[in-house]
Amino acid sequence: MSATAKPIANTRSVTGIPTARLITWWVIASEIVIFGGLLTAYIMHRLGHPEWAASAAHTNTWAGAINTFVLLTSSLCAVLAHKAADAQDGPRAARLLRLTALGGVIFLAIKGFEWTTDIREGFVISSGGFWSYYYTLAGLHGLHVLAGAVIMLIVAADAAKNRELQRVECIGLYWHFVDIVWIFLFPLLYIAR
C-alpha cells in the first residue's frame, strides 16, 4: 500500500455513511445498552429502597458538580476540535483534543479524591446496595473517561500532523456519549435523595 493510500475500510461504504462513523455509532449503541441496563436496574432498586437516600446523602455533591462542569467544558473543546479538523487545521484540532483529554484527567483526579474520602469514611462497595451501584456505575464511567482520554491523545498525535482528521469527529462523538452518561449519573447518584 502506498504512503498516500487509505485502508479500504476508510474508502468504501455500502450505507453512504463513512465506515469510521458507522463503527463509532455501533460502539455507542452497544454502550447505551450496557449503561441503560445498569441505570434501569439502579432506578428500579432505588425506588424499592427509599433508605438508600441516607447513603446518597454522603456523596460529595460539589465534587460531582465540578466534574459535570469539567466534562461539559471538555466536550466544548471536542466540538471545537471537530470544527478545526473540518477546516483541515490538524494542529489546532490536536491542541483542542489535548485539552479535552486534560478534562478527562481532571475528572479522574477529582473522582480519585472523592473515592479516597468515601473509602476513608467507611463507604465501600460492600456497604450496601446504594454503594454497590455507586461504585459500579461511576467506576464503569471512569473507565470510559480513561479510555476516551487515551484514544483522544492518540488521535491528537495524528491530527497534529494533519493525518486521519476524520478520527477527530469519531472520538468527539464518543466523548459526547461519555458526557451524556455523566449527565444521567450525576443527578441519580448525587442529587436524588
N, C-alpha and C positions, 0 to 999 in steps of 0.2 A: 504494500500500500504506500503510495507516495506521501510526502510530508503534508501536502495540502488536502489530500483526500480524507473525507469523513467516513467513519464506520457506516455500513449500510443501514444499521438501525437508526441512525440520525437522518438519513436521507430519504427514507420511504415511509409511507403511512397509508394504510388502507382506509382509515377513517377520515383522513384530511386533517387530523389533529397531530401535531408533532409527537413523535414517539416518546420523547423525554417527558413532555407534559402529560401524556396519557398515563405513563408509568407513575408519575408523581401523584396524579389523581387516584390511581389504583391503590397506591400505598396509603394515601389519606383516607380512602374509603374503608380499607381494612382497619386502620387505626380508629376510625369512628365506631366501628363495630366493637372493638376492644373497650375503648373508653365509654361508649354508650352503654354497654352491658354492665360495666363496673359502676357507672353513675346511677343507672337504674336500680341495681341491687342496693347501692348505698341509700338512695332515696326511699326505697321500699322499707329497708331496715330502719332508717331514721324515723319514718312515720310510725313504725311499730314500737319504737323505743324512745319515748319522749325524755327519758332520763339521760339520753346522750347530750342533751342541751347543757347539762352541768359539765360534761367533759369538753364540749366545744367552747365553753366559756374560758378555758385555759389556753386556747390558741392565741397566738400573737397577731391580733388584727392589724396592728401597724406594720409589722413585717410583711404580712400578706398584701396590704395596700401599697406599700413601697414596691414590692415585687410586681404588682399589677402595673404600676407606673413604669417600672424598668422595662417590662416586656412590651408594653404598648409603645414606648419610645423606641425600642429596638425594632419593632415592627415598622415604624415610620422610616427608620434607616433602611430596612429591607425594601420598602416601596421606592425610596429614592435611589437605591442601588439598581433596581429593575429599570427605573427611568433612565439612569445613566447607561446601563447596558443597551437599552433600546437605541440610545443616541450613539452607540459604538464607543463610549468613553469607559473602557475597561478599567483604567487606573482609578477613576473616581468610583466606579462600582465596587472595586476591590476595597477601597478605603471605607466605604459605607458598609460593606459586608463585615469588615473587621470590627466596626463599631457595633454592628448587630450582634456579632459573636461576643463582644465585650459585655453587652447587655445580658447575654446568656450566662456569662461567667459571674457577673454581679448578682444575678438572680440566684445562682447556685451558692454563692458565698453567703448571701442573706439566708437562704434555706438551711445551709450548714450551721450558721449561728442559731437559727431558730430551733433546729432539731437538737443541737447540743444543749440548749436551755431546757427544752421539753424533757429530754432524757435525764438531765441532772435533777429535774423536779419530779422524776419518777414516772413520767408519762411515756411508756414504751409500747411497742406493738402488742404486747400481751396484757396491757392494762384494761382492755375491754373492747367491745365492738367498735365504738367510735374510733379509737386509736388504731385499731387494725385497718379500718378503711382509710383513715387519715394518712398513715404511713404508706399504705399500698398505692393510693391514688396520687398523693404528692410525690412519692418515690418514683412511680412509673412516669409521671410527668417530668420529673427532674432528669430521668434517663433520656427522655426525648429532647429536653433542652440541651443536655450534654452532647447527644448525637448531632443535633442540629448545629450547634456551635462548631463542632469538629468539621462537619461537612461544609459549613459556611467558610471556614478558613481554607479548606482545600479548593473550593470554588473560587475564593478570592485570589488564591495564588495563580490560577489560570487567568482569571479576569484581569489581573494586573498586567498580564502580557497580551491582552486583547484576544484571548483564546477562549473558546467554548462559552461565549457570553449568554447563550440560551440557558445555561445552567443556573444563571442568576435568578431567572424567573422561577425555576423549579424549587430551588432552596428557599426562595421567598414564600412560595405557596406553602411549603412545609412549615416554615416559621410562623406563618399566619395561623395555620392549624394549631400549632402548639400554643399560641396566644389565645385562641378561641377556647381551647380546653381549659386554660387557666381562668378565663372569664367565667366558666361554669364552676370550677373548683373553688375559687375564692369565696363567693357568697355561700356555697354549700358547706364548706369546711370552716370558714372563719366568721361569717356574719349571721347565718341562720342559727339562732339559739333557742 
